[in-house]
C-alpha cells in the first residue's frame, strides 16, 4: 500500500507532456467541467441536484464554445498573417 501511494505521489513531480495537436484540446474538457462545477458551487446558496447540474452544464457549454470559437479565430488570424508574410517575402 505504501509503495503504491509513493508511486502515485512521485508521478506528480513531473508535468504532463501535452502536445500542440488539435486532439490536445480535449484536455480542456475536464478542466472546464471542474471550473464550471466549482464556480457554480460557490455562487448558489443551496445546491439542489437538478438546477445545479443544469446550470453547470450550461456554463460548461458556454465556456467550451467560447474557447473553441477563440481557437478558430486565432488560427484564422495566424493563417492570414502567414499567407500575407509568405507573399511579401516571396516564399
Phi and psi restraints in degrees (range 20) as a CNS / XPLOR table:
assign (resid 1 and name C) (resid 2 and name N)
       (resid 2 and name CA) (resid 2 and name C) 1.0 -64.9 20.0 2
assign (resid 2 and name N) (resid 2 and name CA)
       (resid 2 and name C) (resid 3 and name N) 1.0 -38.3 20.0 2
assign (resid 2 and name C) (resid 3 and name N)
       (resid 3 and name CA) (resid 3 and name C) 1.0 -64.4 20.0 2
assign (resid 3 and name N) (resid 3 and name CA)
       (resid 3 and name C) (resid 4 and name N) 1.0 -40.2 20.0 2
assign (resid 3 and name C) (resid 4 and name N)
       (resid 4 and name CA) (resid 4 and name C) 1.0 -66.0 20.0 2
assign (resid 4 and name N) (resid 4 and name CA)
       (resid 4 and name C) (resid 5 and name N) 1.0 -43.2 20.0 2
assign (resid 4 and name C) (resid 5 and name N)
       (resid 5 and name CA) (resid 5 and name C) 1.0 -64.8 20.0 2
assign (resid 5 and name N) (resid 5 and name CA)
       (resid 5 and name C) (resid 6 and name N) 1.0 -38.7 20.0 2
assign (resid 5 and name C) (resid 6 and name N)
       (resid 6 and name CA) (resid 6 and name C) 1.0 -65.4 20.0 2
assign (resid 6 and name N) (resid 6 and name CA)
       (resid 6 and name C) (resid 7 and name N) 1.0 -40.6 20.0 2
assign (resid 6 and name C) (resid 7 and name N)
       (resid 7 and name CA) (resid 7 and name C) 1.0 -65.1 20.0 2
assign (resid 7 and name N) (resid 7 and name CA)
       (resid 7 and name C) (resid 8 and name N) 1.0 -40.1 20.0 2
assign (resid 7 and name C) (resid 8 and name N)
       (resid 8 and name CA) (resid 8 and name C) 1.0 -65.8 20.0 2
assign (resid 8 and name N) (resid 8 and name CA)
       (resid 8 and name C) (resid 9 and name N) 1.0 -45.9 20.0 2
assign (resid 8 and name C) (resid 9 and name N)
       (resid 9 and name CA) (resid 9 and name C) 1.0 -64.6 20.0 2
assign (resid 9 and name N) (resid 9 and name CA)
       (resid 9 and name C) (resid 10 and name N) 1.0 -36.9 20.0 2
assign (resid 9 and name C) (resid 10 and name N)
       (resid 10 and name CA) (resid 10 and name C) 1.0 -67.0 20.0 2
assign (resid 10 and name N) (resid 10 and name CA)
       (resid 10 and name C) (resid 11 and name N) 1.0 -25.9 20.0 2
assign (resid 10 and name C) (resid 11 and name N)
       (resid 11 and name CA) (resid 11 and name C) 1.0 -69.7 20.0 2
assign (resid 11 and name N) (resid 11 and name CA)
       (resid 11 and name C) (resid 12 and name N) 1.0 -15.7 20.0 2
assign (resid 11 and name C) (resid 12 and name N)
       (resid 12 and name CA) (resid 12 and name C) 1.0 -88.5 20.0 2
assign (resid 12 and name N) (resid 12 and name CA)
       (resid 12 and name C) (resid 13 and name N) 1.0 4.5 20.0 2
assign (resid 12 and name C) (resid 13 and name N)
       (resid 13 and name CA) (resid 13 and name C) 1.0 -83.6 20.0 2
assign (resid 13 and name N) (resid 13 and name CA)
       (resid 13 and name C) (resid 14 and name N) 1.0 -16.0 20.0 2
assign (resid 13 and name C) (resid 14 and name N)
       (resid 14 and name CA) (resid 14 and name C) 1.0 -123.7 20.0 2
assign (resid 14 and name N) (resid 14 and name CA)
       (resid 14 and name C) (resid 15 and name N) 1.0 139.2 20.0 2
assign (resid 14 and name C) (resid 15 and name N)
       (resid 15 and name CA) (resid 15 and name C) 1.0 -69.1 20.0 2
assign (resid 15 and name N) (resid 15 and name CA)
       (resid 15 and name C) (resid 16 and name N) 1.0 152.4 20.0 2
assign (resid 15 and name C) (resid 16 and name N)
       (resid 16 and name CA) (resid 16 and name C) 1.0 -71.5 20.0 2
assign (resid 16 and name N) (resid 16 and name CA)
       (resid 16 and name C) (resid 17 and name N) 1.0 133.9 20.0 2
assign (resid 16 and name C) (resid 17 and name N)
       (resid 17 and name CA) (resid 17 and name C) 1.0 -85.6 20.0 2
assign (resid 17 and name N) (resid 17 and name CA)
       (resid 17 and name C) (resid 18 and name N) 1.0 114.5 20.0 2
assign (resid 17 and name C) (resid 18 and name N)
       (resid 18 and name CA) (resid 18 and name C) 1.0 -115.8 20.0 2
assign (resid 18 and name N) (resid 18 and name CA)
       (resid 18 and name C) (resid 19 and name N) 1.0 126.1 20.0 2
assign (resid 18 and name C) (resid 19 and name N)
       (resid 19 and name CA) (resid 19 and name C) 1.0 -74.3 20.0 2
assign (resid 19 and name N) (resid 19 and name CA)
       (resid 19 and name C) (resid 20 and name N) 1.0 -173.3 20.0 2
assign (resid 19 and name C) (resid 20 and name N)
       (resid 20 and name CA) (resid 20 and name C) 1.0 -113.4 20.0 2
assign (resid 20 and name N) (resid 20 and name CA)
       (resid 20 and name C) (resid 21 and name N) 1.0 36.4 20.0 2
assign (resid 20 and name C) (resid 21 and name N)
       (resid 21 and name CA) (resid 21 and name C) 1.0 -95.7 20.0 2
assign (resid 21 and name N) (resid 21 and name CA)
       (resid 21 and name C) (resid 22 and name N) 1.0 162.0 20.0 2
assign (resid 21 and name C) (resid 22 and name N)
       (resid 22 and name CA) (resid 22 and name C) 1.0 -60.0 20.0 2
assign (resid 22 and name N) (resid 22 and name CA)
       (resid 22 and name C) (resid 23 and name N) 1.0 -29.4 20.0 2
assign (resid 22 and name C) (resid 23 and name N)
       (resid 23 and name CA) (resid 23 and name C) 1.0 -67.6 20.0 2
assign (resid 23 and name N) (resid 23 and name CA)
       (resid 23 and name C) (resid 24 and name N) 1.0 -23.9 20.0 2
assign (resid 23 and name C) (resid 24 and name N)
       (resid 24 and name CA) (resid 24 and name C) 1.0 -69.4 20.0 2
assign (resid 24 and name N) (resid 24 and name CA)
       (resid 24 and name C) (resid 25 and name N) 1.0 -16.1 20.0 2
assign (resid 24 and name C) (resid 25 and name N)
       (resid 25 and name CA) (resid 25 and name C) 1.0 -65.2 20.0 2
assign (resid 25 and name N) (resid 25 and name CA)
       (resid 25 and name C) (resid 26 and name N) 1.0 -19.0 20.0 2
assign (resid 25 and name C) (resid 26 and name N)
       (resid 26 and name CA) (resid 26 and name C) 1.0 -65.1 20.0 2
assign (resid 26 and name N) (resid 26 and name CA)
       (resid 26 and name C) (resid 27 and name N) 1.0 -21.3 20.0 2
assign (resid 26 and name C) (resid 27 and name N)
       (resid 27 and name CA) (resid 27 and name C) 1.0 -67.0 20.0 2
assign (resid 27 and name N) (resid 27 and name CA)
       (resid 27 and name C) (resid 28 and name N) 1.0 -17.0 20.0 2
assign (resid 27 and name C) (resid 28 and name N)
       (resid 28 and name CA) (resid 28 and name C) 1.0 -68.3 20.0 2
assign (resid 28 and name N) (resid 28 and name CA)
       (resid 28 and name C) (resid 29 and name N) 1.0 -30.8 20.0 2
assign (resid 28 and name C) (resid 29 and name N)
       (resid 29 and name CA) (resid 29 and name C) 1.0 -64.5 20.0 2
assign (resid 29 and name N) (resid 29 and name CA)
       (resid 29 and name C) (resid 30 and name N) 1.0 -48.6 20.0 2
assign (resid 29 and name C) (resid 30 and name N)
       (resid 30 and name CA) (resid 30 and name C) 1.0 -64.9 20.0 2
assign (resid 30 and name N) (resid 30 and name CA)
       (resid 30 and name C) (resid 31 and name N) 1.0 -35.5 20.0 2
assign (resid 30 and name C) (resid 31 and name N)
       (resid 31 and name CA) (resid 31 and name C) 1.0 -66.1 20.0 2
assign (resid 31 and name N) (resid 31 and name CA)
       (resid 31 and name C) (resid 32 and name N) 1.0 -42.5 20.0 2
assign (resid 31 and name C) (resid 32 and name N)
       (resid 32 and name CA) (resid 32 and name C) 1.0 -64.1 20.0 2
assign (resid 32 and name N) (resid 32 and name CA)
       (resid 32 and name C) (resid 33 and name N) 1.0 -40.7 20.0 2
assign (resid 32 and name C) (resid 33 and name N)
       (resid 33 and name CA) (resid 33 and name C) 1.0 -62.7 20.0 2
assign (resid 33 and name N) (resid 33 and name CA)
       (resid 33 and name C) (resid 34 and name N) 1.0 -43.2 20.0 2
assign (resid 33 and name C) (resid 34 and name N)
       (resid 34 and name CA) (resid 34 and name C) 1.0 -69.3 20.0 2
assign (resid 34 and name N) (resid 34 and name CA)
       (resid 34 and name C) (resid 35 and name N) 1.0 -37.3 20.0 2
assign (resid 34 and name C) (resid 35 and name N)
       (resid 35 and name CA) (resid 35 and name C) 1.0 -63.8 20.0 2
assign (resid 35 and name N) (resid 35 and name CA)
       (resid 35 and name C) (resid 36 and name N) 1.0 -45.1 20.0 2
assign (resid 35 and name C) (resid 36 and name N)
       (resid 36 and name CA) (resid 36 and name C) 1.0 -62.8 20.0 2
assign (resid 36 and name N) (resid 36 and name CA)
       (resid 36 and name C) (resid 37 and name N) 1.0 -41.3 20.0 2
assign (resid 36 and name C) (resid 37 and name N)
       (resid 37 and name CA) (resid 37 and name C) 1.0 -65.4 20.0 2
assign (resid 37 and name N) (resid 37 and name CA)
       (resid 37 and name C) (resid 38 and name N) 1.0 -47.2 20.0 2
assign (resid 37 and name C) (resid 38 and name N)
       (resid 38 and name CA) (resid 38 and name C) 1.0 -67.2 20.0 2
assign (resid 38 and name N) (resid 38 and name CA)
       (resid 38 and name C) (resid 39 and name N) 1.0 -41.3 20.0 2
assign (resid 38 and name C) (resid 39 and name N)
       (resid 39 and name CA) (resid 39 and name C) 1.0 -61.6 20.0 2
assign (resid 39 and name N) (resid 39 and name CA)
       (resid 39 and name C) (resid 40 and name N) 1.0 -47.3 20.0 2
assign (resid 39 and name C) (resid 40 and name N)
       (resid 40 and name CA) (resid 40 and name C) 1.0 -66.5 20.0 2
assign (resid 40 and name N) (resid 40 and name CA)
       (resid 40 and name C) (resid 41 and name N) 1.0 -35.2 20.0 2
assign (resid 40 and name C) (resid 41 and name N)
       (resid 41 and name CA) (resid 41 and name C) 1.0 -66.3 20.0 2
assign (resid 41 and name N) (resid 41 and name CA)
       (resid 41 and name C) (resid 42 and name N) 1.0 -30.3 20.0 2
assign (resid 41 and name C) (resid 42 and name N)
       (resid 42 and name CA) (resid 42 and name C) 1.0 -84.4 20.0 2
assign (resid 42 and name N) (resid 42 and name CA)
       (resid 42 and name C) (resid 43 and name N) 1.0 -16.6 20.0 2
assign (resid 42 and name C) (resid 43 and name N)
       (resid 43 and name CA) (resid 43 and name C) 1.0 -97.2 20.0 2
assign (resid 43 and name N) (resid 43 and name CA)
       (resid 43 and name C) (resid 44 and name N) 1.0 -20.2 20.0 2
assign (resid 43 and name C) (resid 44 and name N)
       (resid 44 and name CA) (resid 44 and name C) 1.0 -94.8 20.0 2
assign (resid 44 and name N) (resid 44 and name CA)
       (resid 44 and name C) (resid 45 and name N) 1.0 149.8 20.0 2
assign (resid 44 and name C) (resid 45 and name N)
       (resid 45 and name CA) (resid 45 and name C) 1.0 -75.0 20.0 2
assign (resid 45 and name N) (resid 45 and name CA)
       (resid 45 and name C) (resid 46 and name N) 1.0 -49.2 20.0 2
assign (resid 45 and name C) (resid 46 and name N)
       (resid 46 and name CA) (resid 46 and name C) 1.0 -125.7 20.0 2
assign (resid 46 and name N) (resid 46 and name CA)
       (resid 46 and name C) (resid 47 and name N) 1.0 139.4 20.0 2
assign (resid 46 and name C) (resid 47 and name N)
       (resid 47 and name CA) (resid 47 and name C) 1.0 -96.5 20.0 2
assign (resid 47 and name N) (resid 47 and name CA)
       (resid 47 and name C) (resid 48 and name N) 1.0 112.9 20.0 2
assign (resid 47 and name C) (resid 48 and name N)
       (resid 48 and name CA) (resid 48 and name C) 1.0 -112.0 20.0 2
assign (resid 48 and name N) (resid 48 and name CA)
       (resid 48 and name C) (resid 49 and name N) 1.0 136.2 20.0 2
assign (resid 48 and name C) (resid 49 and name N)
       (resid 49 and name CA) (resid 49 and name C) 1.0 -58.2 20.0 2
assign (resid 49 and name N) (resid 49 and name CA)
       (resid 49 and name C) (resid 50 and name N) 1.0 -49.7 20.0 2
assign (resid 49 and name C) (resid 50 and name N)
       (resid 50 and name CA) (resid 50 and name C) 1.0 -65.9 20.0 2
assign (resid 50 and name N) (resid 50 and name CA)
       (resid 50 and name C) (resid 51 and name N) 1.0 -50.7 20.0 2
assign (resid 50 and name C) (resid 51 and name N)
       (resid 51 and name CA) (resid 51 and name C) 1.0 -65.9 20.0 2
assign (resid 51 and name N) (resid 51 and name CA)
       (resid 51 and name C) (resid 52 and name N) 1.0 -34.5 20.0 2
assign (resid 51 and name C) (resid 52 and name N)
       (resid 52 and name CA) (resid 52 and name C) 1.0 -64.9 20.0 2
assign (resid 52 and name N) (resid 52 and name CA)
       (resid 52 and name C) (resid 53 and name N) 1.0 -45.3 20.0 2
assign (resid 52 and name C) (resid 53 and name N)
       (resid 53 and name CA) (resid 53 and name C) 1.0 -65.0 20.0 2
assign (resid 53 and name N) (resid 53 and name CA)
       (resid 53 and name C) (resid 54 and name N) 1.0 -40.7 20.0 2
assign (resid 53 and name C) (resid 54 and name N)
       (resid 54 and name CA) (resid 54 and name C) 1.0 -63.4 20.0 2
assign (resid 54 and name N) (resid 54 and name CA)
       (resid 54 and name C) (resid 55 and name N) 1.0 -47.7 20.0 2
assign (resid 54 and name C) (resid 55 and name N)
       (resid 55 and name CA) (resid 55 and name C) 1.0 -67.6 20.0 2
assign (resid 55 and name N) (resid 55 and name CA)
       (resid 55 and name C) (resid 56 and name N) 1.0 -37.8 20.0 2
assign (resid 55 and name C) (resid 56 and name N)
       (resid 56 and name CA) (resid 56 and name C) 1.0 -65.5 20.0 2
assign (resid 56 and name N) (resid 56 and name CA)
       (resid 56 and name C) (resid 57 and name N) 1.0 -42.9 20.0 2
assign (resid 56 and name C) (resid 57 and name N)
       (resid 57 and name CA) (resid 57 and name C) 1.0 -64.1 20.0 2
assign (resid 57 and name N) (resid 57 and name CA)
       (resid 57 and name C) (resid 58 and name N) 1.0 -39.3 20.0 2
assign (resid 57 and name C) (resid 58 and name N)
       (resid 58 and name CA) (resid 58 and name C) 1.0 -64.9 20.0 2
assign (resid 58 and name N) (resid 58 and name CA)
       (resid 58 and name C) (resid 59 and name N) 1.0 -44.1 20.0 2
assign (resid 58 and name C) (resid 59 and name N)
       (resid 59 and name CA) (resid 59 and name C) 1.0 -65.3 20.0 2
assign (resid 59 and name N) (resid 59 and name CA)
       (resid 59 and name C) (resid 60 and name N) 1.0 -42.0 20.0 2
assign (resid 59 and name C) (resid 60 and name N)
       (resid 60 and name CA) (resid 60 and name C) 1.0 -58.4 20.0 2
assign (resid 60 and name N) (resid 60 and name CA)
       (resid 60 and name C) (resid 61 and name N) 1.0 -46.6 20.0 2
assign (resid 60 and name C) (resid 61 and name N)
       (resid 61 and name CA) (resid 61 and name C) 1.0 -63.5 20.0 2
assign (resid 61 and name N) (resid 61 and name CA)
       (resid 61 and name C) (resid 62 and name N) 1.0 -42.2 20.0 2
assign (resid 61 and name C) (resid 62 and name N)
       (resid 62 and name CA) (resid 62 and name C) 1.0 -67.6 20.0 2
assign (resid 62 and name N) (resid 62 and name CA)
       (resid 62 and name C) (resid 63 and name N) 1.0 -38.4 20.0 2
assign (resid 62 and name C) (resid 63 and name N)
       (resid 63 and name CA) (resid 63 and name C) 1.0 -65.9 20.0 2
assign (resid 63 and name N) (resid 63 and name CA)
       (resid 63 and name C) (resid 64 and name N) 1.0 -44.8 20.0 2
assign (resid 63 and name C) (resid 64 and name N)
       (resid 64 and name CA) (resid 64 and name C) 1.0 -64.1 20.0 2
assign (resid 64 and name N) (resid 64 and name CA)
       (resid 64 and name C) (resid 65 and name N) 1.0 -41.7 20.0 2
assign (resid 64 and name C) (resid 65 and name N)
       (resid 65 and name CA) (resid 65 and name C) 1.0 -66.0 20.0 2
assign (resid 65 and name N) (resid 65 and name CA)
       (resid 65 and name C) (resid 66 and name N) 1.0 -41.7 20.0 2
assign (resid 65 and name C) (resid 66 and name N)
       (resid 66 and name CA) (resid 66 and name C) 1.0 -61.5 20.0 2
assign (resid 66 and name N) (resid 66 and name CA)
       (resid 66 and name C) (resid 67 and name N) 1.0 -45.1 20.0 2
assign (resid 66 and name C) (resid 67 and name N)
       (resid 67 and name CA) (resid 67 and name C) 1.0 -63.9 20.0 2
assign (resid 67 and name N) (resid 67 and name CA)
       (resid 67 and name C) (resid 68 and name N) 1.0 -41.3 20.0 2
assign (resid 67 and name C) (resid 68 and name N)
       (resid 68 and name CA) (resid 68 and name C) 1.0 -66.6 20.0 2
assign (resid 68 and name N) (resid 68 and name CA)
       (resid 68 and name C) (resid 69 and name N) 1.0 -40.9 20.0 2
assign (resid 68 and name C) (resid 69 and name N)
       (resid 69 and name CA) (resid 69 and name C) 1.0 -64.6 20.0 2
assign (resid 69 and name N) (resid 69 and name CA)
       (resid 69 and name C) (resid 70 and name N) 1.0 -43.5 20.0 2
assign (resid 69 and name C) (resid 70 and name N)
       (resid 70 and name CA) (resid 70 and name C) 1.0 -62.3 20.0 2
assign (resid 70 and name N) (resid 70 and name CA)
       (resid 70 and name C) (resid 71 and name N) 1.0 -39.3 20.0 2
assign (resid 70 and name C) (resid 71 and name N)
       (resid 71 and name CA) (resid 71 and name C) 1.0 -64.5 20.0 2
assign (resid 71 and name N) (resid 71 and name CA)
       (resid 71 and name C) (resid 72 and name N) 1.0 -42.6 20.0 2
assign (resid 71 and name C) (resid 72 and name N)
       (resid 72 and name CA) (resid 72 and name C) 1.0 -64.7 20.0 2
assign (resid 72 and name N) (resid 72 and name CA)
       (resid 72 and name C) (resid 73 and name N) 1.0 -43.9 20.0 2
assign (resid 72 and name C) (resid 73 and name N)
       (resid 73 and name CA) (resid 73 and name C) 1.0 -63.7 20.0 2
assign (resid 73 and name N) (resid 73 and name CA)
       (resid 73 and name C) (resid 74 and name N) 1.0 -44.6 20.0 2
assign (resid 73 and name C) (resid 74 and name N)
       (resid 74 and name CA) (resid 74 and name C) 1.0 -65.5 20.0 2
assign (resid 74 and name N) (resid 74 and name CA)
       (resid 74 and name C) (resid 75 and name N) 1.0 -37.3 20.0 2
assign (resid 74 and name C) (resid 75 and name N)
       (resid 75 and name CA) (resid 75 and name C) 1.0 -65.4 20.0 2
assign (resid 75 and name N) (resid 75 and name CA)
       (resid 75 and name C) (resid 76 and name N) 1.0 -38.8 20.0 2
assign (resid 75 and name C) (resid 76 and name N)
       (resid 76 and name CA) (resid 76 and name C) 1.0 -66.0 20.0 2
assign (resid 76 and name N) (resid 76 and name CA)
       (resid 76 and name C) (resid 77 and name N) 1.0 -41.3 20.0 2
assign (resid 76 and name C) (resid 77 and name N)
       (resid 77 and name CA) (resid 77 and name C) 1.0 -63.8 20.0 2
assign (resid 77 and name N) (resid 77 and name CA)
       (resid 77 and name C) (resid 78 and name N) 1.0 -43.5 20.0 2
assign (resid 77 and name C) (resid 78 and name N)
       (resid 78 and name CA) (resid 78 and name C) 1.0 -63.5 20.0 2
assign (resid 78 and name N) (resid 78 and name CA)
       (resid 78 and name C) (resid 79 and name N) 1.0 -43.2 20.0 2
assign (resid 78 and name C) (resid 79 and name N)
       (resid 79 and name CA) (resid 79 and name C) 1.0 -61.7 20.0 2
assign (resid 79 and name N) (resid 79 and name CA)
       (resid 79 and name C) (resid 80 and name N) 1.0 -43.6 20.0 2
assign (resid 79 and name C) (resid 80 and name N)
       (resid 80 and name CA) (resid 80 and name C) 1.0 -60.4 20.0 2
assign (resid 80 and name N) (resid 80 and name CA)
       (resid 80 and name C) (resid 81 and name N) 1.0 -46.9 20.0 2
assign (resid 80 and name C) (resid 81 and name N)
       (resid 81 and name CA) (resid 81 and name C) 1.0 -68.3 20.0 2
assign (resid 81 and name N) (resid 81 and name CA)
       (resid 81 and name C) (resid 82 and name N) 1.0 -36.0 20.0 2
assign (resid 81 and name C) (resid 82 and name N)
       (resid 82 and name CA) (resid 82 and name C) 1.0 -66.3 20.0 2
assign (resid 82 and name N) (resid 82 and name CA)
       (resid 82 and name C) (resid 83 and name N) 1.0 -41.2 20.0 2
assign (resid 82 and name C) (resid 83 and name N)
       (resid 83 and name CA) (resid 83 and name C) 1.0 -65.2 20.0 2
assign (resid 83 and name N) (resid 83 and name CA)
       (resid 83 and name C) (resid 84 and name N) 1.0 -43.1 20.0 2
assign (resid 83 and name C) (resid 84 and name N)
       (resid 84 and name CA) (resid 84 and name C) 1.0 -64.0 20.0 2
assign (resid 84 and name N) (resid 84 and name CA)
       (resid 84 and name C) (resid 85 and name N) 1.0 -44.0 20.0 2
assign (resid 84 and name C) (resid 85 and name N)
       (resid 85 and name CA) (resid 85 and name C) 1.0 -64.2 20.0 2
assign (resid 85 and name N) (resid 85 and name CA)
       (resid 85 and name C) (resid 86 and name N) 1.0 -38.4 20.0 2
assign (resid 85 and name C) (resid 86 and name N)
       (resid 86 and name CA) (resid 86 and name C) 1.0 -64.6 20.0 2
assign (resid 86 and name N) (resid 86 and name CA)
       (resid 86 and name C) (resid 87 and name N) 1.0 -39.1 20.0 2
assign (resid 86 and name C) (resid 87 and name N)
       (resid 87 and name CA) (resid 87 and name C) 1.0 -70.3 20.0 2
assign (resid 87 and name N) (resid 87 and name CA)
       (resid 87 and name C) (resid 88 and name N) 1.0 -39.9 20.0 2
assign (resid 87 and name C) (resid 88 and name N)
       (resid 88 and name CA) (resid 88 and name C) 1.0 -66.3 20.0 2
assign (resid 88 and name N) (resid 88 and name CA)
       (resid 88 and name C) (resid 89 and name N) 1.0 -43.2 20.0 2
assign (resid 88 and name C) (resid 89 and name N)
       (resid 89 and name CA) (resid 89 and name C) 1.0 -84.0 20.0 2
assign (resid 89 and name N) (resid 89 and name CA)
       (resid 89 and name C) (resid 90 and name N) 1.0 -10.0 20.0 2
assign (resid 89 and name C) (resid 90 and name N)
       (resid 90 and name CA) (resid 90 and name C) 1.0 78.2 20.0 2
assign (resid 90 and name N) (resid 90 and name CA)
       (resid 90 and name C) (resid 91 and name N) 1.0 29.8 20.0 2
